[in-house]
């Protein structure tokens, strides 16, 4: 997956289980508030991007940190386990 992060949006960076997870709410959002909808992410492991995209959708409102954890979980799941 490839994604170009929009510099006009606020990107949040989280260190989770030795992975750097960069996340932002597509359409804008304030860090610390909960939002539902589309999110963009970029995940680094050992200095390399292992996953990125703007295809993460949450039906329930989530914070940037909660979505960063979801993005990491989905990126590490076996390919057959992804929806």
C-alpha positions as protocol buffer text, in pm:
chain_id: "A"
residue {
  index: 1
  type: UNK
  ca { x: 0 y: 0 z: 0 }
}
residue {
  index: 2
  type: UNK
  ca { x: 116 y: 351 z: -63 }
}
residue {
  index: 3
  type: UNK
  ca { x: -3 y: 678 z: 78 }
}
residue {
  index: 4
  type: UNK
  ca { x: 98 y: 1042 z: 60 }
}
residue {
  index: 5
  type: UNK
  ca { x: 43 y: 1216 z: 390 }
}
residue {
  index: 6
  type: UNK
  ca { x: -117 y: 1558 z: 366 }
}
residue {
  index: 7
  type: UNK
  ca { x: 111 y: 1812 z: 539 }
}
residue {
  index: 8
  type: UNK
  ca { x: -189 y: 2037 z: 612 }
}
residue {
  index: 9
  type: UNK
  ca { x: -333 y: 1774 z: 848 }
}
residue {
  index: 10
  type: UNK
  ca { x: -214 y: 1699 z: 1200 }
}
residue {
  index: 11
  type: UNK
  ca { x: -23 y: 1373 z: 1207 }
}
residue {
  index: 12
  type: UNK
  ca { x: 11 y: 1186 z: 1534 }
}
residue {
  index: 13
  type: UNK
  ca { x: 307 y: 952 z: 1591 }
}
residue {
  index: 14
  type: UNK
  ca { x: 297 y: 659 z: 1833 }
}
residue {
  index: 15
  type: UNK
  ca { x: 562 y: 407 z: 1936 }
}
residue {
  index: 16
  type: UNK
  ca { x: 384 y: 74 z: 1984 }
}
residue {
  index: 17
  type: UNK
  ca { x: 569 y: -257 z: 2025 }
}
residue {
  index: 18
  type: UNK
  ca { x: 886 y: -126 z: 1857 }
}
residue {
  index: 19
  type: UNK
  ca { x: 689 y: 12 z: 1560 }
}
residue {
  index: 20
  type: UNK
  ca { x: 647 y: 379 z: 1473 }
}
residue {
  index: 21
  type: UNK
  ca { x: 285 y: 437 z: 1375 }
}
residue {
  index: 22
  type: UNK
  ca { x: 194 y: 767 z: 1208 }
}
residue {
  index: 23
  type: UNK
  ca { x: -177 y: 840 z: 1187 }
}
residue {
  index: 24
  type: UNK
  ca { x: -414 y: 1119 z: 1089 }
}
residue {
  index: 25
  type: UNK
  ca { x: -788 y: 1158 z: 1053 }
}
residue {
  index: 26
  type: UNK
  ca { x: -879 y: 1202 z: 686 }
}
residue {
  index: 27
  type: UNK
  ca { x: -1069 y: 1529 z: 665 }
}
residue {
  index: 28
  type: UNK
  ca { x: -899 y: 1667 z: 976 }
}
residue {
  index: 29
  type: UNK
  ca { x: -920 y: 1606 z: 1346 }
}
residue {
  index: 30
  type: UNK
  ca { x: -780 y: 1723 z: 1677 }
}
residue {
  index: 31
  type: UNK
  ca { x: -545 y: 1484 z: 1858 }
}
residue {
  index: 32
  type: UNK
  ca { x: -710 y: 1350 z: 2172 }
}
residue {
  index: 33
  type: UNK
  ca { x: -1067 y: 1377 z: 2042 }
}
residue {
  index: 34
  type: UNK
  ca { x: -1265 y: 1079 z: 1914 }
}
residue {
  index: 35
  type: UNK
  ca { x: -1369 y: 1047 z: 1550 }
}
residue {
  index: 36
  type: UNK
  ca { x: -1524 y: 785 z: 1329 }
}
residue {
  index: 37
  type: UNK
  ca { x: -1463 y: 747 z: 958 }
}
residue {
  index: 38
  type: UNK
  ca { x: -1153 y: 717 z: 740 }
}
residue {
  index: 39
  type: UNK
  ca { x: -800 y: 732 z: 879 }
}
residue {
  index: 40
  type: UNK
  ca { x: -458 y: 738 z: 712 }
}
residue {
  index: 41
  type: UNK
  ca { x: -163 y: 551 z: 855 }
}
residue {
  index: 42
  type: UNK
  ca { x: 202 y: 471 z: 791 }
}
residue {
  index: 43
  type: UNK
  ca { x: 382 y: 205 z: 995 }
}
residue {
  index: 44
  type: UNK
  ca { x: 761 y: 170 z: 1025 }
}
residue {
  index: 45
  type: UNK
  ca { x: 952 y: -133 z: 1149 }
}
residue {
  index: 46
  type: UNK
  ca { x: 1333 y: -122 z: 1166 }
}
residue {
  index: 47
  type: UNK
  ca { x: 1332 y: 202 z: 965 }
}
residue {
  index: 48
  type: UNK
  ca { x: 1125 y: 60 z: 678 }
}
residue {
  index: 49
  type: UNK
  ca { x: 762 y: 127 z: 591 }
}
residue {
  index: 50
  type: UNK
  ca { x: 572 y: -201 z: 631 }
}
residue {
  index: 51
  type: UNK
  ca { x: 219 y: -65 z: 572 }
}
residue {
  index: 52
  type: UNK
  ca { x: 50 y: 258 z: 471 }
}
residue {
  index: 53
  type: UNK
  ca { x: -279 y: 375 z: 334 }
}
residue {
  index: 54
  type: UNK
  ca { x: -593 y: 580 z: 378 }
}
residue {
  index: 55
  type: UNK
  ca { x: -821 y: 277 z: 393 }
}
residue {
  index: 56
  type: UNK
  ca { x: -874 y: 231 z: 766 }
}
residue {
  index: 57
  type: UNK
  ca { x: -1238 y: 297 z: 858 }
}
residue {
  index: 58
  type: UNK
  ca { x: -1379 y: 307 z: 1210 }
}
residue {
  index: 59
  type: UNK
  ca { x: -1754 y: 287 z: 1262 }
}
residue {
  index: 60
  type: UNK
  ca { x: -1725 y: 386 z: 1627 }
}
residue {
  index: 61
  type: UNK
  ca { x: -1544 y: 702 z: 1738 }
}
residue {
  index: 62
  type: UNK
  ca { x: -1176 y: 641 z: 1826 }
}
residue {
  index: 63
  type: UNK
  ca { x: -879 y: 853 z: 1933 }
}
residue {
  index: 64
  type: UNK
  ca { x: -563 y: 879 z: 1725 }
}
residue {
  index: 65
  type: UNK
  ca { x: -386 y: 644 z: 1967 }
}
residue {
  index: 66
  type: UNK
  ca { x: -664 y: 384 z: 1950 }
}
residue {
  index: 67
  type: UNK
  ca { x: -661 y: 390 z: 1570 }
}
residue {
  index: 68
  type: UNK
  ca { x: -279 y: 369 z: 1565 }
}
residue {
  index: 69
  type: UNK
  ca { x: -305 y: 47 z: 1768 }
}
residue {
  index: 70
  type: UNK
  ca { x: -570 y: -89 z: 1526 }
}
residue {
  index: 71
  type: UNK
  ca { x: -358 y: -2 z: 1224 }
}
residue {
  index: 72
  type: UNK
  ca { x: -62 y: -187 z: 1372 }
}
residue {
  index: 73
  type: UNK
  ca { x: -276 y: -488 z: 1461 }
}
residue {
  index: 74
  type: UNK
  ca { x: -416 y: -508 z: 1106 }
}
residue {
  index: 75
  type: UNK
  ca { x: -73 y: -461 z: 946 }
}
residue {
  index: 76
  type: UNK
  ca { x: 71 y: -754 z: 1143 }
}
residue {
  index: 77
  type: UNK
  ca { x: -228 y: -988 z: 1085 }
}
residue {
  index: 78
  type: UNK
  ca { x: -181 y: -1272 z: 837 }
}
residue {
  index: 79
  type: UNK
  ca { x: -311 y: -1177 z: 490 }
}
residue {
  index: 80
  type: UNK
  ca { x: -600 y: -1424 z: 512 }
}
residue {
  index: 81
  type: UNK
  ca { x: -720 y: -1272 z: 840 }
}
residue {
  index: 82
  type: UNK
  ca { x: -772 y: -924 z: 691 }
}
residue {
  index: 83
  type: UNK
  ca { x: -1113 y: -820 z: 567 }
}
